[in-house]
Amino acid sequence: MSESHTPSFWSSCGHDQLARNARGWLSPTDAYWRLWLQRPELALVEESCAAEQALHGALMETPTRAVAPAELEAFEDADARANHRLFLGFRDAVIAAGSLEAAYAGFFKAGAIQIPPLFLDLVVQALVCRLLDGETDAWQWRAAETLFRRQRVRVQEGRVLSGDSEVLDLLNETGGLGAVGRLLMQSGATLPETQIEVLGDDNAQRYLRSRAGNGRFNFVLDLTHEIQNELPHGLTLTMTRAQSGLKALAAVLEKWVRHFHGVEVKIQPESRVEDPSWRWHVGLDVESTALLNDLYLGREVEPERQQRLISLFRLTFTDPQHMRADVRGKPVYLGLAMGADGLLKLKPQNLLLNLPLANPM
């Protein structure tokens, strides 16, 4: 993969340590698992006991080795024991599934999710990085962050801006200077302003060249459009910006569907949903799922809740034969919405589980 086309801070997900199987799906290597063992949740610290040091060393040597329960029970630190147990359960599930894709889909099909959200996000990050292999469009790379990084959405001067919630919250709390910044703010000191940039033509290449600690997830995506009024089966949305991050997000989601389902779809942002034969919809997050369900059933939706809708999308199958017979040829409407707190957590797994496919996974 060309380094110049990939934001380098994405390397922490280990996408370059994965092999492709015959289907083109991603299989972990020993090097991939070693990256996990070096993460802060699993890495050795000064207080690590002898049992933890011994197991960690053995796993670094042979990452796929079996681990006896007694080896974990010997850990003195309960948190270290729990973290290693979670990792080993995740590792074994991925190995048994044969690929990250099969394991990821299986986690959700199984019902109650036993895998930590952080693990799922790291898997999605690795998957979308490979999906965008060779992509030169910075907007698609930035839009792809929404699949694995929670966003904070803010309407500012008529623009709908989506920024990384962890980065924005840290800046708000510490001025971007970490624990030192927190202490300075508590003492009343004035901190230097940290630059948060809206992705645009003037800084797109700089975004792609970003390094960890210098631009890590601090580029904002412009999703600008405005809610006007409610329709019988949806909301009217008037785009106020021709070049929106929504188009880039749609392109990433098309790649996601193609990779998992092997079918071609077209996804485009919609200014309105005015369809008396509306048959199928998929929310891309918890908020939009509930909102679209209520609109579809004709329930009244409060104006304040309507305003949380960020976007509607129209998904169509290139070959309608890939759809279930009862909805064949009909569009699938997608929704994207923030919560009352302004947070957006996109759930890409919804496009794995809820599309009306003739032959589901």
C-alpha positions as CSV (number, residue, x, y, z in Angstrom):
1,M,0.0,0.0,0.0
2,S,1.3,3.4,-0.9
3,E,2.3,5.3,2.2
4,S,1.4,8.6,0.7
5,H,-2.2,7.5,0.3
6,T,-2.7,6.2,3.8
7,P,-2.9,8.3,6.9
8,S,0.1,6.9,8.8
9,F,-1.5,7.0,12.2
10,W,-3.8,4.2,10.9
11,S,-0.8,1.8,11.2
12,S,-1.6,1.0,14.8
13,C,-4.5,-1.2,13.7
14,G,-2.1,-3.7,12.1
15,H,-3.6,-3.7,8.6
16,D,-0.2,-4.2,7.1
17,Q,0.3,-7.4,9.1
18,L,-2.7,-9.3,7.6
19,A,-2.6,-11.8,4.8
20,R,-5.3,-12.2,2.2
21,N,-7.0,-15.6,1.8
22,A,-8.4,-17.0,-1.4
23,R,-11.6,-15.0,-0.9
24,G,-9.7,-11.8,-0.4
25,W,-10.5,-11.7,3.3
26,L,-7.9,-10.9,5.9
27,S,-6.2,-13.6,7.9
28,P,-4.0,-12.7,11.0
29,T,-0.3,-13.4,11.1
30,D,1.9,-13.8,14.1
31,A,3.1,-10.3,13.5
32,Y,-0.5,-9.0,13.8
33,W,-1.0,-10.7,17.2
34,R,2.3,-9.3,18.4
35,L,1.0,-5.8,17.8
36,W,-2.0,-6.6,20.0
37,L,0.4,-7.8,22.7
38,Q,2.2,-4.4,22.6
39,R,-1.0,-2.4,23.1
40,P,-1.3,-0.5,26.4
41,E,-3.9,-3.0,27.6
42,L,-1.6,-5.9,27.3
43,A,2.0,-4.6,27.4
44,L,4.2,-5.2,30.4
45,V,4.6,-2.5,32.9
46,E,7.1,-2.1,35.8
47,E,4.6,-3.7,38.2
48,S,4.0,-6.8,36.1
49,C,4.5,-9.9,38.1
50,A,6.7,-12.8,37.2
51,A,3.7,-14.9,35.9
52,E,2.6,-12.1,33.6
53,Q,6.1,-11.5,32.3
54,A,6.5,-15.2,31.6
55,L,3.2,-15.5,29.7
56,H,3.7,-12.3,27.8
57,G,7.2,-13.4,26.7
58,A,5.9,-16.8,25.6
59,L,3.1,-15.2,23.6
60,M,5.5,-12.8,21.9
61,E,7.5,-15.8,20.9
62,T,4.5,-17.9,19.8
63,P,1.4,-15.7,19.6
64,T,-1.0,-18.5,18.8
65,R,0.1,-20.9,21.6
66,A,-2.5,-22.4,23.9
67,V,-2.7,-20.8,27.3
68,A,-3.7,-22.9,30.3
69,P,-6.1,-21.4,32.8
70,A,-3.5,-21.7,35.6
71,E,-1.2,-19.4,33.7
72,L,-3.7,-16.6,33.9
73,E,-4.8,-17.4,37.5
74,A,-1.2,-16.9,38.5
75,F,-1.3,-13.2,37.6
76,E,-1.2,-10.9,40.7
77,D,-3.1,-8.1,39.0
78,A,-6.8,-8.7,38.3
79,D,-7.0,-6.2,35.5
80,A,-4.1,-7.7,33.7
81,R,-5.6,-11.1,34.1
82,A,-9.0,-9.9,32.7
83,N,-7.4,-8.1,29.8
84,H,-5.4,-11.1,28.7
85,R,-8.4,-13.4,29.1
86,L,-10.4,-11.1,26.8
87,F,-7.6,-10.9,24.2
88,L,-7.2,-14.7,24.2
89,G,-10.9,-15.2,23.7
90,F,-10.8,-12.8,20.8
91,R,-7.7,-14.3,19.3
92,D,-9.1,-17.8,19.4
93,A,-12.4,-16.7,17.9
94,V,-10.6,-15.1,15.0
95,I,-8.4,-18.1,14.4
96,A,-11.4,-20.4,14.5
97,A,-13.3,-18.2,12.0
98,G,-10.3,-18.1,9.6
99,S,-10.5,-14.3,8.9
100,L,-11.2,-11.0,10.5
101,E,-14.3,-10.7,8.3
102,A,-15.8,-14.0,9.3
103,A,-15.1,-13.5,12.9
104,Y,-16.5,-9.9,12.9
105,A,-19.8,-11.0,11.3
106,G,-20.0,-14.0,13.6
107,F,-19.7,-11.9,16.7
108,F,-23.0,-10.1,15.8
109,K,-24.8,-13.2,14.5
110,A,-24.1,-14.9,17.8
111,G,-26.4,-12.5,19.7
112,A,-25.0,-11.1,22.9
113,I,-21.6,-9.5,22.0
114,Q,-18.8,-10.7,24.3
115,I,-16.0,-8.8,22.5
116,P,-15.0,-5.4,23.9
117,P,-16.0,-2.5,21.7
118,L,-12.3,-1.4,21.4
119,F,-11.5,-4.8,19.8
120,L,-14.3,-4.5,17.3
121,D,-13.3,-0.9,16.4
122,L,-9.7,-2.1,15.8
123,V,-11.0,-4.8,13.5
124,V,-13.1,-2.4,11.5
125,Q,-10.2,0.0,11.2
126,A,-8.0,-2.7,9.8
127,L,-10.8,-3.8,7.4
128,V,-11.6,-0.4,6.0
129,C,-7.9,0.4,5.6
130,R,-7.6,-2.6,3.3
131,L,-10.8,-1.6,1.6
132,L,-9.3,1.8,0.7
133,D,-6.0,0.3,-0.4
134,G,-4.7,2.6,-3.2
135,E,-7.4,5.2,-2.6
136,T,-6.1,8.8,-3.0
137,D,-9.2,10.6,-1.9
138,A,-8.6,12.1,1.6
139,W,-12.3,12.6,2.1
140,Q,-12.9,8.8,1.9
141,W,-10.2,8.1,4.4
142,R,-11.6,10.7,6.8
143,A,-15.2,9.5,6.3
144,A,-14.0,5.9,7.0
145,E,-12.9,7.0,10.5
146,T,-16.6,7.3,11.3
147,L,-16.9,3.5,11.0
148,F,-14.6,2.9,14.0
149,R,-14.2,6.2,15.8
150,R,-17.1,7.9,17.7
151,Q,-17.8,11.4,16.4
152,R,-19.1,14.5,18.0
153,V,-21.4,16.5,15.7
154,R,-21.8,20.2,16.0
155,V,-23.8,22.7,14.0
156,Q,-21.7,25.8,13.7
157,E,-22.4,28.9,11.6
158,G,-24.8,26.8,9.4
159,R,-22.4,23.9,8.9
160,V,-22.7,20.4,10.3
161,L,-19.2,19.4,11.4
162,S,-18.2,15.9,12.6
163,G,-15.1,15.6,14.7
164,D,-13.5,12.8,16.6
165,S,-15.2,12.9,20.0
166,E,-12.1,11.6,22.0
167,V,-9.9,14.3,20.4
168,L,-12.4,17.1,20.9
169,D,-13.2,16.1,24.5
170,L,-9.5,15.9,25.3
171,L,-8.9,19.3,23.8
172,N,-11.8,20.8,25.7
173,E,-10.5,19.3,28.9
174,T,-6.7,19.8,28.6
175,G,-6.1,22.1,25.7
176,G,-4.4,19.1,23.9
177,L,-1.6,19.0,26.5
178,G,-2.7,15.9,28.4
179,A,-2.3,15.6,32.1
180,V,-0.1,18.7,32.1
181,G,-2.7,20.7,30.3
182,R,-5.4,19.5,32.8
183,L,-3.3,20.8,35.7
184,L,-2.6,24.1,34.0
185,M,-6.3,24.6,33.3
186,Q,-7.2,23.8,36.9
187,S,-4.7,26.5,38.0
188,G,-6.3,29.0,35.7
189,A,-3.4,29.2,33.2
190,T,-4.1,30.2,29.6
191,L,-3.2,27.4,27.2
192,P,-2.1,27.8,23.6
193,E,-4.8,27.1,21.0
194,T,-4.6,23.7,19.4
195,Q,-5.4,23.6,15.7
196,I,-8.5,21.6,14.6
197,E,-8.9,21.8,10.9
198,V,-11.9,21.1,8.6
199,L,-10.8,18.8,5.8
200,G,-10.5,20.8,2.6
201,D,-8.6,21.1,-0.7
202,D,-5.9,23.1,1.1
203,N,-5.0,20.5,3.7
204,A,-6.1,17.1,2.2
205,Q,-2.5,16.0,1.4
206,R,-1.4,17.1,4.9
207,Y,-4.2,14.9,6.4
208,L,-2.8,11.9,4.4
209,R,0.7,12.7,5.7
210,S,-0.5,13.0,9.3
211,R,1.7,11.4,12.0
212,A,0.6,10.1,15.3
213,G,0.8,12.9,17.9
214,N,0.7,15.5,15.1
215,G,-2.8,15.5,13.5
216,R,-4.0,12.3,14.9
217,F,-7.8,12.2,14.2
218,N,-8.0,16.0,14.5
219,F,-9.4,16.7,11.0
220,V,-13.1,17.6,11.0
221,L,-15.4,16.3,8.2
222,D,-18.0,18.7,6.8
223,L,-21.4,17.0,6.6
224,T,-23.3,20.2,6.0
225,H,-27.0,20.1,5.2
226,E,-30.2,21.4,6.8
227,I,-33.5,19.7,7.9
228,Q,-36.5,21.6,6.4
229,N,-39.7,19.7,7.1
230,E,-41.2,16.3,7.7
231,L,-42.8,14.2,5.0
232,P,-45.2,11.3,5.4
233,H,-42.4,8.7,5.2
234,G,-39.4,10.8,6.1
235,L,-37.8,14.2,6.3
236,T,-36.9,16.7,3.7
237,L,-33.2,17.6,3.8
238,T,-31.8,20.4,1.7
239,M,-28.1,20.2,1.0
240,T,-26.3,23.5,1.5
241,R,-22.9,22.4,0.4
242,A,-22.2,20.6,-2.9
243,Q,-19.0,19.0,-1.8
244,S,-20.0,17.2,1.4
245,G,-18.3,14.4,3.4
246,L,-21.6,12.5,3.0
247,K,-20.6,11.5,-0.6
248,A,-17.3,10.2,0.6
249,L,-19.0,8.2,3.4
250,A,-21.4,6.7,0.8
251,A,-18.4,5.6,-1.3
252,V,-16.8,3.9,1.7
253,L,-20.1,2.1,2.6
254,E,-20.4,0.8,-1.0
255,K,-17.0,-0.7,-0.6
256,W,-18.0,-2.2,2.7
257,V,-21.1,-3.9,1.2
258,R,-19.1,-5.2,-1.8
259,H,-16.4,-6.7,0.3
260,F,-18.6,-8.6,2.7
261,H,-21.6,-9.5,0.5
262,G,-19.9,-9.6,-2.9
263,V,-22.6,-7.5,-4.5
264,E,-22.5,-4.0,-6.1
265,V,-24.6,-1.3,-4.6
266,K,-24.9,2.4,-5.2
267,I,-25.4,4.7,-2.2
268,Q,-26.1,8.3,-2.5
269,P,-27.2,11.0,0.0
270,E,-30.8,12.0,-0.5
271,S,-32.4,15.4,0.0
272,R,-35.7,13.8,0.8
273,V,-37.5,10.5,1.1
274,E,-40.9,10.8,-0.6
275,D,-41.8,7.2,-1.4
276,P,-45.3,5.8,-0.9
277,S,-43.9,2.3,-1.5
278,W,-41.1,2.6,1.0
279,R,-40.4,-1.0,1.9
280,W,-37.0,-1.3,3.6
281,H,-34.7,0.9,5.6
282,V,-31.5,0.4,7.7
283,G,-30.4,2.8,10.4
284,L,-26.6,3.2,10.5
285,D,-26.7,3.9,14.2
286,V,-29.0,3.4,17.2
287,E,-30.7,6.8,16.9
288,S,-31.5,6.7,13.2
289,T,-32.7,3.1,13.5
290,A,-35.4,4.2,16.0
291,L,-36.2,7.3,14.1
292,L,-36.7,5.5,10.7
293,N,-38.8,2.9,12.4
294,D,-41.1,5.5,13.8
295,L,-41.4,7.4,10.6
296,Y,-42.1,4.2,8.7
297,L,-44.9,3.3,11.1
298,G,-46.3,6.8,10.8
299,R,-45.6,7.7,14.4
300,E,-45.2,11.4,15.4
301,V,-41.6,12.4,15.8
302,E,-40.8,15.4,18.0
303,P,-39.0,18.3,16.2
304,E,-36.1,18.2,18.5
305,R,-35.5,14.5,17.7
306,Q,-36.0,15.2,13.9
307,Q,-33.1,17.7,14.1
308,R,-30.7,14.9,15.2
309,L,-30.9,13.4,11.7
310,I,-27.6,14.0,9.9
311,S,-28.4,12.4,6.6
312,L,-30.6,10.1,4.6
313,F,-29.2,7.8,1.9
314,R,-30.7,5.8,-0.9
315,L,-29.1,2.4,-1.5
316,T,-29.9,0.5,-4.8
317,F,-28.6,-2.8,-5.9
318,T,-26.9,-2.9,-9.3
319,D,-28.4,-6.3,-9.9
320,P,-31.9,-6.6,-8.3
321,Q,-31.6,-10.4,-8.4
322,H,-29.3,-10.0,-5.4
323,M,-32.3,-8.8,-3.4
324,R,-35.1,-10.7,-1.6
325,A,-38.0,-11.4,-4.0
326,D,-40.5,-9.4,-1.9
327,V,-38.6,-6.2,-2.2
328,R,-36.7,-6.7,-5.5
329,G,-36.1,-3.5,-7.3
330,K,-37.0,-1.3,-4.4
331,P,-34.5,1.1,-2.9
332,V,-33.2,0.7,0.7
333,Y,-33.2,3.9,2.7
334,L,-30.4,4.5,5.2
335,G,-30.3,6.9,8.0
336,L,-27.5,8.6,10.0
337,A,-28.3,10.5,13.2
338,M,-26.6,11.8,16.3
339,G,-27.9,11.3,19.9
340,A,-29.2,14.0,22.1
341,D,-25.7,14.5,23.4
342,G,-24.4,15.3,19.9
343,L,-22.5,12.0,19.6
344,L,-22.6,9.7,16.6
345,K,-21.5,6.0,16.8
346,L,-21.9,4.5,13.3
347,K,-22.6,0.7,13.3
348,P,-21.2,-0.7,10.0
349,Q,-22.4,-4.2,11.2
350,N,-26.0,-3.1,10.4
351,L,-25.1,-3.4,6.7
352,L,-24.0,-6.9,7.3
353,L,-27.2,-8.0,9.2
354,N,-30.1,-6.0,7.9
355,L,-29.9,-5.7,4.1
356,P,-32.6,-7.5,2.2
357,L,-30.3,-10.0,0.4
358,A,-31.5,-13.0,-1.6
359,N,-28.5,-14.9,-0.1
360,P,-27.6,-13.4,3.2
361,M,-24.2,-14.2,4.9
